[in-house]
Amino acid sequence: METGAERPGLAGTLRALNAALGRPAPLWVKESSARNLRHRDFLAPRAALGAAYAGGRVPSDVIAAVSALGGPGVLAVRGCQQTAAGLEVRLRRPEAFQRLLGAPPGPAPGPACGPEAAVVLHCPALRCRAALTPRHLRPVLLADHLAQLLRARGVSVHLVPAVTDERSREVLRQLRVEWPSSSTPGPEAVSALKQALSRCPYATHCEREPGVTSLPEDIICKVQLKSFVEQRGLEGYDPNLGVLLVTEEKLRTLAELQQAVLQGMAGRQGSCCSVVHMVSCEEEFQQQQMDLLWRILDPGTHMDLQKHLVCGPVKVTKPSSPISADQYFQLRKRQMHDASVMKYGELAQDEAWTEVINILTVAAIRFEMLSTAHRSKITLDLEDSSISTKGTKSGAFVMYNCARLATLFDTYQRAVEQGTYPPLPPASELNFSSLREEGEWLLLFNYLLPFPEVLQQAAQLPSPSKGLRITANTEAVCKFLIQLSMDFSSYYNRVHILGVSQMSEAVYWGLFLGASKMPGLQQQDMRRGGSSQEIELPFSLQEPFPHLFDQMFARLQLLAAVRNMFHSALATLHLPPLNQI
């Protein structure tokens, strides 16, 4: 069994392949389609070879060097040949299965920017005094997801602002968002900022003439933001920024941010603390104003790490009238309940389904909000027909496939307890050469192999630069789970993991999902707990086919790793795995 540090990785294998060619520019691409994976795993395209070698012909000693690749962190090469497409590599697949499936479950990504790193994620949307809306939810759900990804990499994450409004707290609770509810800065912090304002060359005291009420009573002073931007040569700010009217509330906001930064840096000598403002495009201008005010009053080194991650607009097609976040959740919950009743019948109205439908609703909303790149527009169709329990790009579809894995392993465990099957042997004793289905290699090569890097890249915040905006690959996990679910579902529908015993499981799912006709099967009214039906199969369920155990065990080990991967990815979305659906 390999340690996490020695676990073969996609990046390490690509580095080794490029190094073997002796060229500075990366030439190799990883294949991902089932069609191409029948012939090769990696390809250095012919066009790239033509630019690197005279006549595009790769020297034989280079091909030999590629063929000999292997070692810690690198998948071993079985063969390398030059074809009309380019230089093709095939891996030693049984060895790849052994090394990846024999490793400890779960990813082992490295630290983000050192073990002392800290990040403050700030969502101004949660300061909204009115009811939260879907456009407010987008940056909040994004911050919640990003916080989970960063924490998994050892980063200290602080979420701001504290949510004090009871309505907002209830909406976040429904959506399984973990957010602080108390972190009020002391009055001395606000007083210190007022003192800084009194010394600020960009601030002008607001004089009120008797009888004139043009300025609100809570205005403390005016600050010339545009002059500050021009004198400091700051880039990326809106050219329309001019004068900001500073209030006590704005200073409390800055004091809370200061407090979060101090908490992030506490006990971490020499550490850095980035501040990322997660804002909707409608809030961007106001947050730029606050950003500049903070820079003026607190010119610390951490100000260079203050960045803005801007979310695109959220358009609601129907209803045309504004809808609150709570109404959005309740609407999706009702739709999910109705869709479940239509699919599963009276079972979906059982009390045990209440929590299942809640989780499916949260999954539906999170995937709606997070599977699109954060800078792109989202269009929410709230018609009843817009939500489904089986749409292949929905959160419910992902949860359904996670539940199928749970059912598979429950079925296997019951068979072990009844003595039908022996327990799963240790991975070191399994025969992975029996995994010859193309879907099995697809699951390993496209998902288990790159999964740690997918999580790492999704949590990667760009290095500090002069620009103000940053982008993050935050949609990667949802897209990964959707594609994984599609490929797993295709494999699972085609291959019998448990031999004939899985046929009984398939029949059970067919009845559970409302299938009324299945070729070769006859329904008989027999007692099973007094409420269900048992099926008379055209073969014996007592025959476990011992000669197929090697393949069954290898497939179970593969799908156990897939199950762990599902659970790890869903945890970054605060979604618990479902045992049934």
N, C-alpha and C positions, 0 to 999 in steps of 0.2 A: 504493500500500500504506500502511495506516495504522499508526501507532506504537501501542504498548500503551496509552499514556495517552489516545489518541483512539479506541481501540476502543469501538464501541457497547456499552453495558451495559444490563442490565435496570433496575438501580436508577436510573441516570442518565435513562433514558427515562421511567420512572414519575415521577421528580421533575419533569421538564419537562412532562409531561402534567398533573400536579397544579397546577403553577405557572400553566399556561395557563388553568385554571379559576378561578384567583384565590381559592382557598379554603384555609384552613390545614390542614384535615383531609384525609388522602388519600382520594380517591374512586374511583380506578381499580383494576381487578383485571386481571391477565393471564390470558387464556384458555390452556388447556392441552389440552383434549380435542380429538380430531380432528373431532368433530361441530361444535363451536363455532368451530373455526379455519377451517371452510369459509366462515364469514360475517364473522368479525371477529377481531382480534388482542387488543384491549383493550376493556374495557367499564366505563363508569361506571354502575352499576345505577340503575334508575328510582327506587328507594326513597331512595338517597343523593342523587339530584338533587332529589327532592321536598323534602328537608330543607335543601338549599342554595339553591334558586331558587324564587321564587314560582310556584306551580302546577306546578313541576317542569320548566318550559320553560327551556332554555338559550338565552341571547341569541345572535343570529346573529354578533355580533362575537367572542364567545367561541369559537363553533364555527370561525370563520375563523382564530382564533389557534391552535387545536388543529391545524387542517388544515395550517398553515404550519410546523409544528415540524420540526426537523432540526438538523444541525450536529454538531460533535465530541462524541462520547460518547452521542449520541442517535440512535435510528433514525428515519428520515424517514417522515412520515405521508403516505399516498396520499389518504386521504379520511376525513371524519368526518360522521356523520349521527345524528340522534336517531330512535330507533325505540321500539316498545312495550317493549323490554327495557331501554332506557336510551340513553346516548350511546355509539355504537360507533365504533371506529377501526380502519382497515385500514392496514397499512404498505406501503411500496414494497418489495416482496419481492425483486425482482432486485437492487436497490441494497443491501438488507440482506445478501444472499448475497455480493455483491461486497466489501462492507466487512468482513464477518466472515471470509470465506474467503481474502481477500487479506491479512489481518493475519498477523503472525508466529505460529507455532503455540504452543499452551500458554497458561496463564493468566498474568496479570500483576497479582496482588493486591497491595494496599498493605501497609505494615508494620502489625503488630498494635497496639502502643502505643509507637511510636517506634523508631528504628533501634537504640537502646541497650537494648531490652528483653531480659530473661532470665527463664527459668522453670525451677524445679526440680520434676521429677515424681517423687514418692516412692511406691513400691509396697511396703508392709510385707509383702505376701504372699511376697515373695522372701526374707524372713528366716525363713520356715518351715523348721524342722529336719527335718520329715518330708517324704515325697515330695509334690511338687506335685500338686494335684487340679484338675479343671475349674473349680471356683470360684476357685482361685488364679489360673488362667490369664486369667480375664475382665479384671480390672483391669490385668494385665500387657500383654495384647494391646491394650487400650484406650490405655494409656500409650505403647506403641510407635507406634501409629497417630497419636495426638495429637502426639507428638514430631515425626513426619514432616511433619504439617500445619503445625506451628508453624515448623519450620526452613525450610519453603518460603516462609514469610512474613518471613524474616529474623530470627527470634527465636533467641536462644542457649538451648539446652535441655540440662539436665544431669539424668541419670537416676540414681536412688538406690533401693536400695543396690547396691553391687557384688555380683555373684553369685560366691561362692566354692565352692559345692557343685557337684561334678562332675555329679551326676544332673540338677540343675536347669539347668546350662549346656547339657547335651545336649538336654534338652527344648526349651529356647529355640532352640538351633541348628536342630533339626528344624523348628520353626515359623518359621524365618527372622526371629527377633527379634534385633535388634542391641542388646545390653545390655552395659555395662561389667562387667569381671570383676575389676578391682582398683582400689581407692580407699580404702585403710585409713588412717584419721586417725592422726596421731602421738600418743604418750602424753601430750605436753604439752597437747593439746586436752582430753583427759579430765581431766587434773589441774586445768586451769582451771575446768572445770565442778564438780569436787569442792570447789574453793575457794569458788565461788559458792554451793554448797550450804551450806557452813559459815557463810556470812553471811546465808542466806535466813531471813526471819522466819516462813516457812510450813513450815520443815523442823524435824523433831525427831529427835535422835539416838536410835538404838535401843539400849537397855541390855539386855544379856543376863545373866540371873541364872545363877549356877553350877548346872549340872545340868539347866537348862531348854533345850529345843531346839525351841520353838514357831516360831521364825523361822529361815529358811534362812541359811546362813553368808554368802552373798554380798550380803545386805541391808546397804546403807550407812546409810539413814535413812528416815523417813516424811515425806511432804509432804502438807499439808492443801490439797487441790485445791478443795474446795467453798468454803472461806473465801476463797481467791483469786478465784474466779468471782464470789462475792457482792460482795466489796469493789471489784472492777473493773467490775462491771455488765456482764459479758460475756454475750452472747446465743447461743442455739442449742446449748448444751452439755446433756448428759444430766443430769437432776436427781439421779440416783443416784451421780454422781461424789462420792467422799469422800476417803479416804486412799489415797495411792499409795506402795507400797514401792519405793524406788529401788535399783536394782542397778547394778553396773559395766557390764553389758551395755546397759542403758538409756542410760547416759551415753555409751557408744561410738556408739549409734544417733544421739544428738543431735549428737555431735562430727562424724559423717559428714554429717549434714544441714547443720551449720554450714559445713563445708568446701565443700560444693556451692554454698551461697549465696555464699561468698567468691569461689569460682571464677566464678560467674555475674556478679558485680559487678566483677571484676578488670578494670582498664583502662577501665571505663565510668563516668566521673565523672558523678554525678547520676542514675545509672540506677536502675531499680527491678528487684527480683527477687522474683517471686511464687513461693510454695511451694504446690504442689497435692498433697495426699495422696490417691492413687488407692486406695481401700479397698473391700473387700467389706462388705456389711452386717454380716457376722459379726465383722469386725475394727474396726468403727466405734468402739465403746466404748473399746477399748484405745488406738486412735489418738488419741482425744480426751484420754485421760490423758497421752499423750506430748506432744501439742500444748500442753497446759497447763504441763507440766513445762518445756518449752522456753521458753515465754513467761515463766515465773518466773525461769529462770536466764539468759536472754539477752533482756532487754527492749529489743531494737532496733526500729527503725522498720519493718523488714521483717516483723515479727510481725503487723502489720495486714494483710499480704498472704498470710497463711497460711490456706488454704481446704481443704475436704474435698469430693472428688467421690466419691460413694458409689454402688457398683454393687449392683444387686438380686441376689437369690439365684439360684444355678444348680442346678436340680433335674434329676437323672438318673433317668429312669423305669426303664430296664433296662440293665444288670443292677441289681438292688436293692442289692447289696453295693457298698461304696465302690470307686471306680475311680481310678487315678492318672492324671496328665496324660499320662504316657508310654503307658499302656495305652489311653487315649482316642485318642491319635494313631495307635498301631499298629492299633487296631480300625477307625478311619476309613480308614486306608491299605489294609487288607485289603479292606474293603467297596468302596473306590474301584477297586481292582484287579479285583475280581470283576465289578463293574458294567461296567468297561471291556472286559473279556474277553467278557462277554455281548453287548455292543453292537458291538465292533469285531473280535471273533474273535481269531485267532492273532496279529494285528498287535500287540495290546495286551500280548503276552507277550515281545515283542522287547526286547533290552537297552536300546535307545534310549528305551523307554517308562518306564524306571525313574524318571528325573528328571521326566518329564511327570506321572506318577502322584503323585510326591512333591509337586509344585507344586499339583496338583488337590486333594490332601489338605489342604495348608495353606490353600488357598482355601476349601475346604468348612468347615474349622474357624473360620477368621477370619470368614466371613460368618455362621456360626452364632452366634458370640460378639458380633459388632459391628453386625449389622443391626437389632438391637433397642435402643431407648433404654436408656442405661446404668442408669437407676434402676428399670427393669422387670425382672420375673422372666424367666429363660430356662429352658425345659424341653428337655433333650436326650433324644431318643429314639434309643437305640443299637441298635435292631433292624436287621437287614440291609436290610430294606425301607425304612428311613428315609433312605437316601442314594441319589442318582441322578446320572448324568452329564448329565441333560437337564432336571431340574426347574427351572422358570423362576425360582425364587427362591433358587437355590443358587449358590455360588461357582463350581462347575464349569460352570454355564450361562453365566456371565459370561466365564470363560476360553475356553469353546467359541466364543463369538461374537467374541472378540478374535482367536482363531486363524482364524476364517473371513475376517476382514479381511486377515490376513497371507497366506492362501492366494489371495485375490483379487488382491492386489498382486504376489505371486509369479507368478501366471498372466499378469497384464498385462505384467510385466517380461520374461518369456520370449517373449511375443508381440512385444514391441518388439525384442528381440534377434534374433528370426527375421524381422523386417521386416514382420510382419503389421500392426502398429500403429505410428504415429509416437510419439515421446516426448511426455509430458504438457507442453503449453505453459505459459508463465508465467501466473499467476493473472490478471494484468492483461489478458491476451488472451482469456480465456475468456468464453463467452456464457452468463451465469447465467440469462437469461430462459428458457432451455430447461428449467430445473428447475421443473416444474409439478405433479409428483406431490405429493399431500398429505403423504406420508411424508417427503419431502425437507424441506418446511417444518417438519414436526414435529421432525425431528432438529436443525435449526438453531435453531428458536425455543424449544424446550423443553430443549435440552441445550447446544449450543455457545454460545448467548447467555448463559445464567445460570451456566455452569460455574465461572468464576472466583469468582463470589459464593458458590456452593455450598461451595467449598473454604475461602473466607474465613470463612463462617459456621460451618462445622464446626470450625474452629480458634479460634473466638472464645471466650475465657474472660471471664466476666462481670466488670464493674468491681468493685473492692473495696467491700464494704458491711459493715454490722454483723453480718449473718448469718454462720454458719459454713459451711453447705453451699453448693455451687454446682452448677449443671447445665450441660452442654454438649451441643451438637447433633452428637455424635460419630457417630451412626448415619447421618448424611446421605449420606456418600460411598457406603456399601454400598447404601443404598436407591436412590440416583441411578444406580449402575452396574446394578442389577437392572432398573430401569425402562427405562434406556437399552438394555439388551440385549434386552428384550422388544420395544421399538419398532423397533430396528435389525433384529432377526430377522424381524419382520413385513414390513418394507420389503424386506429382502434376498431373502426368499422370493417376493416378488411382482414385483420389478423386475429385469430383466436389465441389469446394469451394463455388461458387455462384449459385449452383443449376442449373436450366435450363439456366439461363442467362450466366453461364460460358460455356455452350455448344456453344453459339454464339461466345464467345471469342475463343473457341477451333477451330471452323470453320474458323474464321478470321486468326488464326495462321496457320491453315492447308493450306489456300490459300496463305498466305504470304510466307510460306516456300516451296511452289511449289507443294503441294499435289493436285492431279487431281481427285482422286476417294475416296469418303468417304461413307461408308455404310449408307443407309437411308436418304441421302441428295441429292437434285437435284439442279443443278445450273440453274439460270434463268438470262437472260440478262436484268438487271434492273439498273437504274441510281443510282450511289452513287458518287457524285462529278465528274461524267462524265468519270471516268477512271476505277472503280473497279466493282465488282460483289456483289450482295446481295443474300443470301441463303433463300429459302423457307423451313422452318423447319417443321417436322411432329408433332409439338406441338406449343403452344402459348408462345411467349416470354413475354407476358404481365402478366403471372400468376406467382407471386413471391413466392408462397408457404409459407405463414406466419408461419405455424407450424414448418418450418425448420429454422427459424431465429436464435433461440438459438444456434444451431450447427454452422450455418454460421458465426455468430458473434464471437464465440469462435475460430473458425478456422482462421478468419481474424486477431484476436488478436495474435494468435500464429504466423501467417505468417508475421505480422507487426514486431514482435520481430526478426524473421529470417531475414527479410529485413534489419533491423537495424544492425544485426550482420554481414551480408554481407558487408554493407557500412563501418562499423568500421574496419573490417579486410582488405578490399580493400584500405582503407585510409593509412594503414601502408605500402602499396606498391605503393603509389601515383597514384592509379587507381581510377578515378571517376566512380560512378555507371552509367550504361547506362539505359536510359528510354525505348529504343527500340533497336532491333537488327534484 
